[in-house]
Amino acid sequence: MDSPNFIDYVKLFLRSGKGGAGSRHFRKEKHVPLGGPDGGDGGRGGHIIIRANSQLWTLIHLRYQKHIFAEDGGNGSGQKSTGKQGEDTILEVPLGTVVKNSETGEKVAEVMEDGDEVILVNGGRGGLGNFHFRTSVNQAPEHAQPGEPCVEDWFTLELKVLADVGLVGFPNAGKSTLLSVVSAAKPKIANYAFTTLVPNLGVVAYREHRSFVMADIPGIIEGAAEGKGLGVRFLRHIERNSMLLFVISADTKNIQVEYDILVGELEKYNPELLDKKRLLAISKSDLIDDELKTMLEPDLPKDIPHIFISAVAQMNLDTLKDKIWENLQK
């Protein structure tokens, strides 16, 4: 599913900075030969932070950064001087990025809004200097704390495309053509399966200067939930969509069977996907006449509204937008 410009999955080894050691220092002045403790604290080690950036749409910039380290904290020194805080390392990622622990699979973070920040790996705390350990019975403590060690682990970053409408269908169903006609997006279009290998986003202009975002997602094949074809690497992109637009070609042998397969793959991957609003667009309908459309009606899925469209012939596209907008408002 990789392409030179779209990477939606990376695995990274992240290590925070270790904390600086506290200082064991005593005040030394010309007329005070036995000054008290004045050792400063160590500086905190740098965090590794994930930050959402709405200007990014791929993880390609992290693809070759397999090992990422934050800066260590500086050691404390005399005159109660605190060591330098380690510089945080910030990983800019697209909106919709999910971070998981690679070993356990546990979700660690998720960023959805521009500027959202989450600390993935905490930097070690700096140790306390000997100034903190002075007491009435021990006025010259030799003890100071070491800094906390760094924290390191492997993490997986997965991008889930953010869109209002996700196009769901078999390869070569006409999803890319539809997106190219109703928006300014220019997905690759050809008359063979799996032309689309990565998600494409397009902003669809609607009435009164309103708009919504549509995502053309690589086509489903039977068994996709088990990893066949492009498998779960594209199914996760559907999770973010507000509604699903099923696209099935009018020249398919059995629209109901094809729809059932699509729904079955979504259910196997994540049953919650079936809670989303659904709409069926029967594409390439310029290839059939009104009489054949009437004959098809009784055999169409009963649990989902449908509309006959043709992207090439510009047929019923405004009606399709109206139905989509109506569902989005619900």
N, C-alpha and C positions, 0 to 999 in steps of 0.2 A: 504493500500500500504506500510505501515511501515514494516520494518524488523529490526532485532537486529542491523544490520550493516549499513543500509541505511536510512537516514532521510533527506527528501528534503523540509521540511516545518516546521518552528518554529515561535512562536509568543512570543515576548519579551517586557517587560516593561523596558524602558531605561530612566535613569535620569542622567543628567550632574551634575557637581559640581557647587555649588554656588560660586560667587566671594567673596574674603575676603574684610573686611571693611577697609577703609582708616583710618589712625591714627590721633588723635587730640593730638599732642605732642608738647612741647616747649623745646627748647634747654636749658639745665641746666648745667652751668659751675660754678666753684668756684668763679670767679671774674666777672661773667656775670649773675646777679640775674634775669634779665628780657630778657632772650634770645628769639630769634624769633622762629616762628613755624618751626618744622622739622619733622612733621609727614609723614611717608612713605605711599605708595600706597598698597592697598590690592592685593593679588595674584589672577590670573585668576583661575576660576574653571576648573576642568578637562573636556575635550571633551570625547565623545564616538565616536570611529572611527571604520569603517569597513575596513579590509585589505584583499586583495585577496592573497591566498596561493595555489600555484600549487600542493603542496603535500597533500592537502585535497580533498576529493571527496564526503563528506557527511556533514550534519549539526548536526550529532549526539552529538558532544561535547557541543552544545548549548541547547540540548533538555531539560535538567533539570535546566537550569539557567534562570528561568522565570523573575527574577528581577535583573537588572544589574545597578550599580551606579558608577559614577566617583567620584573622590576625590574632596572635597571642597578646595577652595583657602585659604591660610593663611591670617590673618590680618596684616596690616602694623604696623610699630613700629617707635620709635624715630630714630634720625640721618638719616632720609630719607630712612630708610630700607624698602624695598618692601617685602610684605609677600610671603611665599612660594607658587609657582604655583601648583595647584592641579594636581595630576598625571592623564594623559589620560588613558582611558580604551580602549584597542584595541581588536576588535572581529575578529579573523582570520576565513575566510570563503573560500569555494572553488571558483574557477573561474566560472563565469556564475551565481553568486548569485544576485538576485534582492531584494531590500528592498522597502516595501510599508508602508505608514501610514495605520494602521489597521482600523481606523475609516473612513477615506475618500477614501481609496484605491489608493491614489496618489502615483506614483513611486517617491521615494526619492533618491535612489542610485542604481547603477549597476556597478559591477566590472568584467572586462573581461581579464585583463592582470595581470600576477604575480607581486605582490607588489603594485598594485593600491590601493589608500587610499581615502576614502570619510568620511568627518565628518558628522555623523548622527544627533548628538545633541551637540550644542555648549555650552561650559562652560560659566558661567556668568563672566562678566568682573569685575575686582577688582575695588573698590572705590578709589577715589583720596584722598590722605592725606591733612591735613590742610596747608601744605607747598604751595600747588598750589593756595590757596585762599587768600594769602597775597596781599595787595594793599597799596598804599601810604596813604590811609585814614583808613585802617584797617590792622594794622601791627601785630595783635595778633588774627587771626581768630580762632574761636572755632569750626568752621564747617569742617567736613570731610564727604565724601560720603560713604554710605553703599555699599557693593558689590551687583552686580546684582543677582537676584534669579536664582535658577537652572531651567532647562527646562526638562519636562518629558512627555512621551507619549508612547503609544503601537505601536509596529512595527511588521510587518510580513516579515520574510525572506524566499524567495523561491529560490530553486536551479533549474536551467535549464541546463541540461547536454550539454556540449560542444563536438561536434563530427562533422566530415566531412560528414558522411553518416548516416542517420537515417533509421532503418528498420521499415516499416509500414505494418501491416497486421492483420488479424484476429488471435485469439488464435489458437495455434497448427498448424500454417501455415509453420513452419520449420525455423523460424527466429533464434532461439537459436542454432539449429543444424548448420545452416550456419555460424554463428559467431564463434562457437567452432571449425569449420573446417578451416576457413580462417585466424584465429588469435589464439593467445595463451589464450584467454579468456575461462573460464570454467563455463558458465551459467548452471543453473539447467535445465535438459531436461527430459521430460516425455510425455507420450501419452495421455495428458488430457489438457483441456483449462486452461489458466492462470497459467501455470508453472512458467512463468516469472512474478514476482510481483514488481520488481524494475529494473531500467535501468542497463544494463551491457555494459561496454566499452571494445573494443578490438582493438589493433593496427594491421592492416593488412599489411604484408610485400608485397612490389611490386618490379618491376624490378629495377635493378641498385641501390639497397639499399634505394629506396624510400618507403614511407609508407603513410597510411591514417588511420584515426580513424573511426571505425564503432560502432554504438550504437544499441543494441538490446533493444527495448522499449516495455513494456507490450502491449499485443494485443488489438486492437480496437474491440468494439462490436457496433452494431447499437444503437444510442442514447448516445454514449460516450460524445458528446459535451454538453449534458444536465446533465451529471454526472452519467449516468448508468455505471455499471461495475466498472472499475477503473477510468473512467471519466476523467475530466480535469486535475487530478493530474498527469497523464502521458502525456497528449496532450501538455503541455507546454514544455516538453523536446524536442519535435520535432522542436520548433521554432528556436533553435540554429543551426540546421543542415544545411550544405551547399547544400545538395541534399537529396532527399527521394528515397529510394529503396523499392518499393512496392513488397511484397512477398505474392504470392497466390498459394495455392497448386494445382497441376495438377488434383487431384481427386475431386476438388470442382464441384458443380452442374453447375454453370454458372460463369465463370471468369469475364465477363463483368459486371454482376450485383454486384458481390462482390467488384470489383474495384470501381464502381460507389458509393457504400455505403461508402467505405473508403474515397474517395474524398469528398463526401458530409459531412462526419463528420469533416474532416479537414476544409472545407469551413465554416461550422457553427461555429467552434471554432475560426478560424482566417483566413479570406479570403486571406491574404498575403502569407499563406503557399503554395498556389497554384502557386505562382510566382517562386517557387524553381524548379530546374532541377528535372525531374522524370525519373525513370527507373523501368520497371516491370520484376521481376524474377519469372518465373513459377516453383515453387519448386516441389520436389518429381517426377521429370520428368522421372526417371528411371522406374516408374510404368506404363508408356505408351510407345507404339511403335511409329515408324516414321509415320506410316499411320495415327494414331490418332492425332499426332501433326499437320499433314497437314490438317486434318479435322477441327481442332480447330482454325487454323490461321484466317479464315474469321470472326470469332466471337470474336476475341481479340480486346481490346481497340485500337482505331486508333490514338489517340493523344499522345501515349507514346511508345518509343521503348521497345521491349520485348526480353527475352532470356530464353530458357528452360534450367534449371539447376537441379542438384541433388547433395546436399552436401554429402550424404552418399556414392554415387557412384563416387564422385569427377568429376562430369560431367559439362563441360563448365565453370568451376570456373575461370580459367585463362582469358577466354573471358569476363566473368563478371567483373573481376578486370580491364581489359583494358577499358571497357565501362565506368566504374565508374571513372577511372583516367581521361579519356577524358572529361567527364562532369565536373569534379572538376577543370580542367585547364581552362574551359570556364568561 
